[in-house]
Amino acid sequence: MNLDHTKIKTLGELKSAGYTSRSIKDELRENLLDKISKGEQVFEGVWGYENSVIPELERAILSRHNINLLGLRGQAKTRLARLMVQLLDEWMPIVEGSEINDDPLEPISRYATELIQEKGDVTPISWVHRSERFYEKLATPDVTVADLIGDVDPIKAANLKLSYADDRVIHFGMIPRANRCIFVINELPDLQARIQVALFNILQEGDIQIRGFKLRLHLDIQFVFTANPEDYTNRGSIVTPLKDRIGSQILTHYPESIEIAKKITKQEAQLDKRQSELVYVPEIAMDLLEQISFEARNSEYVDAKSGVSARMSITAFENLLSTAERRAIVSGDKKTTVRLSDFMGVVPSITGKIELVYEGEQEGAGFVAETLIENAVKSLFPNYFPKIDKLQRKEEQNEYDELVSWFFNGEGFELLDEEKDDEYKSKLDSIGPLNHLLKEYQPEISKEDSYFLKELLLWGLVAHNKLSKHRFQQGHQFKDLYGSYIRGL
């Protein structure tokens, strides 16, 4: 409903403008129908949910349901709830001075009712922007009924010289103050069971009780809860009668493809303009970065119930660019390209974002992170070069024999972490068989991307036990698996 909020200042003017009351659920529903009919996007910037979560969420809104978003961490649950604000009217009229956003035509508080009785059509009206109609509370074990619903305020009673029997001594909690708003409770299972019980009547009948005061406040709230399935077994649970009062439970999920994951990472990463101009990121590097998360979600070392947040890829991308940026500044390069060896710089982003099972704890977080990077290389390798079979006869020739022989006959090959770009490129260009393989299997690759692909080929051969890779303080050394041993004999 579009009314000129700058001109309407009293109840009489509001009535004359044709304002009619409607519940927040009707408001969301009607505005959503309007957007759908116009083909407008509501949940912009949320990728991968177009055919799963978003249609379910829209159906829940059309059904006027309270909603529970159930999913592992980093699945955009809170973002979806915040985007629902875009479905509210831009401005909402309230009785001026009301603590609980009283509707001027349907007041529910004693303050608003008495003010309208006294002043009638000259009752002052104020306006609330939709950005102020979103309330959020993280459920923690220390949350009390007083925080959420309210309590008796002895200071108010003393100042106003009121008896404790007078309902004006009540101090309203967060939920009544969120009347006619969207109210989000994050991590609902962490809320103590007795506090969850206090929500029963609010969800079903809309009335509240505070310290013996039975207030028939017909609160008008759109509730959105978020929960992690892990919480149901480890830390707490949603009590069954409360689940029964939540209209729709919607399951969220992680990105199902690398392309979707890349969109999310590029959108969310906090990059400096100078950083973006200094560092070029090959698309293959982005694919590898996202593949690490996919490997982590299937790893025997990582706790699958805990999940691997999309934040891991985002922070890893930021670290990757910072690693390349620092290297360029140290070596004096004006521009640089991300290298595969720069991925050692993302290890801190991985170790802080994954929960390890017992076997992973035994191996250590650093080892697990490096294993995930190597597994990601192994998974992407067949997209660019011929697949290497695990079982192969010794006399059989394969595409990589010439390259392996180059390392067998050499003394080893080193790539330093902080090598200047020119030196790095000339070293990789010096390996003839590497150039031949790239020309044969990736002839259309750009010069800028070719060096990352050359490194990927080397790391891939290491992952398939064709070469060995040794990490030392300044960088990586690549060798033939048995060459140095045989030459020693």
C-alpha positions in Angstrom: 0.0 0.0 0.0 1.7 3.2 -1.2 0.7 6.2 0.9 2.6 9.5 1.1 4.2 9.2 4.6 5.5 12.8 4.5 2.0 14.3 4.4 -0.1 11.9 6.7 0.5 13.0 10.3 -2.8 12.2 12.1 -5.3 9.3 12.4 -7.9 11.3 10.5 -5.6 11.9 7.5 -4.7 8.2 7.5 -8.4 7.2 7.3 -9.0 9.8 4.5 -6.1 8.4 2.5 -7.9 5.1 2.4 -5.6 3.1 4.6 -6.8 -0.4 5.6 -5.2 -2.7 8.2 -3.8 -6.0 7.1 -1.6 -8.5 9.0 2.1 -8.8 8.2 1.6 -12.3 6.7 -1.0 -10.9 4.3 1.3 -8.0 3.5 4.1 -10.4 2.7 1.8 -12.6 0.7 0.2 -9.8 -1.4 3.6 -8.2 -2.2 5.1 -11.5 -3.1 2.2 -12.2 -5.5 2.7 -8.8 -7.0 6.4 -9.4 -7.6 5.8 -12.9 -9.0 3.3 -11.5 -11.5 5.7 -8.9 -12.6 8.6 -11.4 -12.9 10.7 -9.6 -10.3 13.3 -11.4 -8.2 12.9 -11.3 -4.4 15.8 -13.3 -3.1 18.6 -11.7 -5.2 22.2 -12.7 -4.6 21.2 -16.2 -3.3 22.6 -18.7 -5.8 21.7 -22.4 -6.3 18.3 -22.3 -4.6 16.3 -21.2 -7.7 14.7 -24.6 -8.1 14.7 -25.9 -4.6 14.7 -23.6 -1.5 13.3 -20.4 -3.0 10.1 -22.0 -4.5 9.5 -23.7 -1.1 10.0 -20.4 0.8 7.7 -18.6 -1.5 5.0 -21.2 -1.0 5.4 -20.9 2.8 4.9 -17.1 2.5 1.9 -17.5 0.3 0.5 -20.0 2.9 1.1 -17.4 5.7 3.3 -19.8 7.6 5.9 -19.3 10.3 9.0 -20.8 8.8 11.9 -23.0 10.0 15.0 -23.0 7.8 16.9 -26.2 8.6 20.4 -26.7 7.3 24.1 -26.8 8.0 26.2 -23.7 8.6 27.0 -21.4 5.8 23.9 -22.2 3.7 22.5 -18.6 3.6 19.6 -19.2 6.1 19.9 -15.8 7.8 20.4 -14.1 4.4 17.1 -15.5 3.2 15.3 -14.3 6.3 16.8 -10.8 5.8 15.8 -10.6 2.2 12.1 -11.2 3.2 12.2 -7.5 4.3 12.0 -6.6 0.6 8.5 -8.0 0.6 7.2 -5.5 3.2 5.6 -2.2 2.4 8.2 0.6 2.3 6.5 2.5 5.1 4.2 1.4 7.9 2.0 3.8 10.0 2.0 3.4 13.8 0.5 5.3 16.7 3.3 7.8 17.6 5.1 6.8 20.8 3.9 3.2 20.8 6.5 0.7 22.1 4.9 -2.2 20.1 4.2 -0.6 16.7 0.4 -0.3 17.3 -1.7 -0.2 14.1 -3.6 3.1 14.3 -6.8 1.4 13.1 -6.4 -1.7 15.3 -4.4 -0.7 18.5 -3.6 -3.5 21.0 -1.7 -1.7 23.7 -3.2 0.2 26.6 -1.2 3.3 25.7 -2.4 3.4 22.1 -6.0 2.6 23.0 -6.2 5.4 25.6 -4.5 7.9 23.3 -6.9 7.3 20.5 -9.9 7.5 22.9 -8.6 10.8 24.1 -7.5 12.4 20.8 -9.6 10.7 18.2 -8.8 11.7 14.6 -6.0 14.1 15.7 -4.0 11.2 17.2 -0.5 11.7 16.0 0.9 9.1 13.5 4.5 8.2 12.8 6.0 6.0 10.1 8.4 3.1 10.3 10.6 2.1 7.3 10.7 -1.5 6.3 14.4 -1.7 7.1 13.5 -1.2 10.8 10.9 -4.0 10.7 13.5 -6.8 11.1 14.4 -8.2 14.5 17.0 -10.9 15.1 18.0 -12.9 18.2 20.7 -15.5 18.4 19.4 -18.3 20.7 21.9 -18.9 23.4 21.5 -20.8 26.7 21.4 -17.6 28.7 18.3 -16.1 26.9 15.4 -15.6 29.4 11.7 -15.2 29.1 12.1 -11.6 30.2 14.4 -11.0 27.2 12.0 -12.4 24.7 8.6 -11.6 26.2 9.0 -9.1 29.0 9.0 -8.5 32.8 7.7 -6.2 35.5 9.9 -3.0 35.7 10.1 -1.8 39.4 11.8 1.5 38.3 8.8 2.3 36.0 6.4 1.4 38.9 8.3 3.8 41.2 8.6 6.6 38.8 4.9 6.5 37.7 3.8 5.7 41.3 1.9 2.6 40.1 0.9 -0.5 41.9 2.3 -3.8 40.7 -1.3 -4.8 39.8 -1.3 -2.1 37.1 -0.2 -3.5 33.7 1.6 -0.2 32.9 4.5 -1.5 35.0 5.4 -4.1 32.3 8.5 -3.7 30.3 8.0 -5.4 26.9 10.6 -7.9 25.6 11.9 -8.3 22.1 8.9 -10.2 20.7 6.2 -7.7 21.6 8.4 -4.9 20.3 8.6 -6.8 17.0 4.9 -6.5 16.5 4.0 -6.2 12.8 7.7 -7.1 12.0 9.8 -10.1 10.9 11.3 -11.8 13.9 14.2 -14.2 13.4 15.5 -16.6 16.1 18.8 -18.1 14.9 19.9 -21.6 16.2 16.6 -22.4 17.7 17.7 -25.7 19.3 20.1 -23.8 21.5 17.2 -22.1 23.2 16.3 -23.9 26.5 13.2 -26.0 26.4 11.4 -23.9 29.0 12.0 -20.8 26.9 10.7 -22.6 23.8 7.5 -23.4 25.7 7.0 -19.7 26.3 6.7 -19.3 22.5 3.7 -21.7 22.2 0.9 -19.2 22.7 2.6 -16.5 20.8 2.8 -18.7 17.7 -0.7 -20.1 18.0 -3.0 -17.6 19.7 -0.9 -14.5 19.7 -1.3 -13.7 23.4 1.4 -13.3 26.1 1.7 -13.7 29.8 4.1 -11.7 32.0 4.4 -12.3 35.7 0.8 -13.3 36.1 -0.6 -10.6 33.8 -2.7 -12.2 31.2 -2.5 -9.7 28.3 -4.6 -10.5 25.3 -2.2 -8.8 23.0 -2.9 -10.2 19.5 0.7 -9.8 18.3 1.1 -9.9 14.6 4.6 -11.3 13.8 6.2 -13.3 11.0 8.5 -15.8 12.7 11.5 -17.2 10.9 13.6 -19.8 12.8 16.9 -21.2 11.7 18.4 -24.5 13.0 21.2 -26.8 12.3 20.4 -30.6 12.1 23.5 -31.3 14.1 21.9 -29.5 17.0 19.1 -32.0 17.3 21.5 -34.6 18.6 24.5 -32.8 20.1 23.4 -29.6 21.9 19.7 -29.5 22.1 16.4 -30.0 20.2 13.3 -28.2 19.2 10.5 -29.3 21.5 7.8 -31.2 19.6 4.8 -28.9 20.3 6.8 -26.0 19.0 7.7 -27.8 15.8 4.0 -28.6 15.4 3.3 -24.8 15.5 5.8 -23.9 12.8 4.0 -24.1 9.5 6.8 -24.9 7.0 10.2 -26.5 7.6 12.5 -25.9 4.6 15.7 -27.8 4.1 18.7 -25.7 2.7 21.7 -27.2 1.0 25.2 -26.5 -0.2 25.9 -25.5 -3.9 25.5 -28.5 -6.2 28.0 -27.4 -8.8 31.4 -25.6 -8.9 29.8 -22.9 -11.2 27.3 -21.9 -8.5 29.9 -22.0 -5.8 32.1 -19.7 -7.8 29.3 -17.1 -8.1 28.8 -17.1 -4.4 32.5 -16.7 -3.6 33.0 -13.9 -6.1 30.0 -12.1 -4.8 30.8 -12.4 -1.1 34.7 -12.0 -1.1 35.9 -8.7 0.4 38.5 -7.6 -2.1 40.5 -4.4 -2.3 40.4 -2.6 -5.7 44.2 -2.5 -5.8 44.3 -6.2 -5.1 41.9 -7.0 -7.9 44.0 -4.9 -10.4 47.3 -6.4 -9.2 46.4 -10.1 -9.2 44.9 -12.0 -12.2 43.0 -15.1 -11.2 42.7 -17.9 -13.9 39.3 -19.5 -14.0 41.0 -22.9 -13.4 42.3 -21.5 -10.1 38.7 -20.6 -9.1 37.6 -24.1 -10.0 40.3 -25.6 -7.9 39.5 -23.4 -5.0 35.8 -24.5 -5.0 36.8 -28.1 -5.5 38.5 -28.0 -2.1 35.2 -27.5 -0.4 33.6 -30.4 -2.4 36.5 -32.6 -1.3 36.1 -31.6 2.3 32.4 -32.4 2.3 33.3 -36.0 1.2 36.5 -36.4 3.2 36.9 -39.2 5.7 38.8 -36.8 7.9 36.1 -34.2 8.1 32.9 -34.4 10.2 30.1 -34.5 7.6 27.4 -33.7 10.2 29.1 -30.4 11.0 29.2 -29.4 7.4 31.7 -27.2 5.5 30.5 -23.7 5.3 30.5 -21.6 2.1 32.6 -19.1 4.2 35.5 -21.5 3.8 35.8 -20.8 0.0 35.2 -17.1 0.5 38.0 -16.7 3.1 40.2 -19.0 1.1 39.8 -16.8 -2.0 40.7 -13.7 0.0 43.8 -15.5 1.4 44.7 -16.7 -2.1 44.7 -13.2 -3.5 46.6 -11.8 -0.5 49.2 -14.5 -0.9 49.7 -13.5 -4.6 49.6 -9.8 -3.7 52.3 -10.2 -1.0 54.5 -12.2 -3.3 54.2 -9.6 -6.0 55.1 -6.7 -3.6 58.1 -8.7 -2.2 59.5 -9.5 -5.6 58.7 -6.1 -7.1 56.3 -7.3 -9.8 53.7 -4.7 -11.1 51.2 -7.4 -12.0 51.0 -11.1 -11.2 48.9 -14.2 -11.7 47.8 -16.7 -9.1 50.0 -19.8 -9.0 49.1 -23.2 -7.7 51.9 -22.9 -5.1 50.0 -19.9 -3.7 47.4 -22.4 -2.5 49.6 -23.1 0.5 48.5 -19.6 1.7 44.8 -20.8 2.0 45.7 -23.5 4.5 44.8 -21.3 7.5 41.3 -20.6 5.9 40.7 -24.4 5.7 42.0 -25.4 9.1 39.7 -22.9 10.9 36.6 -23.9 9.0 36.5 -27.7 9.2 35.6 -30.0 12.1 37.7 -33.1 12.1 36.7 -36.6 13.1 39.1 -38.7 15.3 41.2 -39.8 12.3 41.6 -36.2 11.2 42.7 -35.1 14.6 45.3 -37.8 14.6 46.7 -36.6 11.3 46.6 -32.9 12.2 44.6 -30.0 10.7 47.5 -28.9 8.5 48.0 -32.3 6.9 44.2 -32.6 6.3 44.2 -29.2 4.6 47.1 -30.1 2.3 45.5 -33.5 1.5 42.2 -31.7 0.5 44.2 -29.4 -1.9 45.9 -32.4 -3.5 42.6 -34.3 -3.8 41.1 -31.3 -5.5 44.0 -31.3 -8.0 43.4 -35.0 -8.6 39.7 -34.5 -9.2 40.2 -31.6 -11.7 43.2 -33.2 -13.5 41.1 -35.4 -16.0 39.1 -32.3 -17.1 42.3 -31.0 -18.8 44.6 -34.0 -19.4 44.2 -37.7 -20.2 43.2 -39.8 -17.2 45.9 -41.8 -15.4 44.8 -45.3 -14.6 45.8 -46.7 -11.2 46.8 -50.1 -12.7 49.1 -50.0 -15.7 51.5 -52.5 -17.1 55.2 -51.5 -17.0 55.7 -52.0 -20.7 52.7 -49.9 -21.7 53.5 -46.4 -23.0 51.5 -43.4 -21.8 51.3 -39.7 -22.6 53.4 -38.7 -19.6 56.4 -41.0 -20.1 58.5 -38.3 -21.8 57.8 -35.8 -19.0 58.6 -38.3 -16.3 61.8 -39.2 -18.1 62.8 -35.5 -18.1 62.6 -35.5 -14.3 64.4 -38.9 -14.2 67.4 -37.6 -16.1 67.5 -34.2 -14.3 68.6 -33.2 -10.8 65.2 -32.0 -9.7 63.1 -28.9 -10.4 62.3 -26.2 -7.9 59.6 -23.5 -7.8 60.2 -20.9 -5.1 57.2 -19.2 -3.3 58.4 -15.7 -3.8 60.0 -16.0 -7.3 59.6 -13.1 -9.7 57.1 -13.7 -12.4 59.7 -13.8 -15.2 61.8 -16.4 -13.4 58.8 -18.5 -12.6 57.6 -18.5 -16.2 61.0 -19.2 -17.7 61.5 -22.2 -15.3 58.2 -23.8 -16.4 58.9 -22.9 -20.1 62.3 -24.8 -19.8 60.5 -28.1 -19.4 60.1 -29.2 -23.1 57.7 -32.2 -22.5 55.5 -30.0 -20.4 55.0 -27.5 -23.2 54.3 -30.4 -25.7 51.6 -31.8 -23.4 49.9 -28.4 -23.0 50.1 -27.8 -26.8 48.5 -31.2 -27.5 45.7 -31.3 -25.0 45.0 -27.6 -24.3 45.9 -25.8 -27.5 43.4 -23.0 -27.0 44.5 -22.1 -23.5 45.5 -18.5 -23.1 49.2 -17.6 -22.4 48.1 -16.0 -19.0 46.3 -19.2 -17.9 48.9 -21.7 -19.3 51.3 -21.4 -16.4 48.7 -22.4 -13.8 47.8 -25.3 -16.0 51.5 -26.4 -16.2 51.7 -26.4 -12.4 48.4 -28.3 -12.3 49.9 -31.0 -14.6 53.0 -31.4 -12.3 50.8 -31.5 -9.1 48.5 -34.0 -10.9 51.4 -36.3 -11.7 52.4 -36.1 -8.0 48.9 -37.0 -6.9 48.9 -40.0 -9.2 52.4 -41.2 -8.0 54.2 -40.4 -11.2 56.5 -37.7 -9.6 57.4 -36.8 -6.1 56.9 -33.3 -4.5 58.9 -32.1 -1.6 58.0 -29.0 0.4 60.9 -27.0 1.8 61.1 -23.6 3.4 61.3 -21.5 0.2 59.0 -23.5 -2.1 58.4 -26.9 -3.8 60.8 -29.3 -5.4 59.6 -31.8 -8.0 61.5 -35.0 -8.7 61.2 -38.4 -10.3 59.9 -40.9 -7.8 62.9 -43.3 -8.0 65.5 -41.5 -10.1 67.7 -40.2 -7.3 67.8 -43.6 -5.6 68.7 -45.4 -8.8 71.4 -42.9 -9.8 72.9 -43.4 -6.3 73.2 -47.1 -6.9 
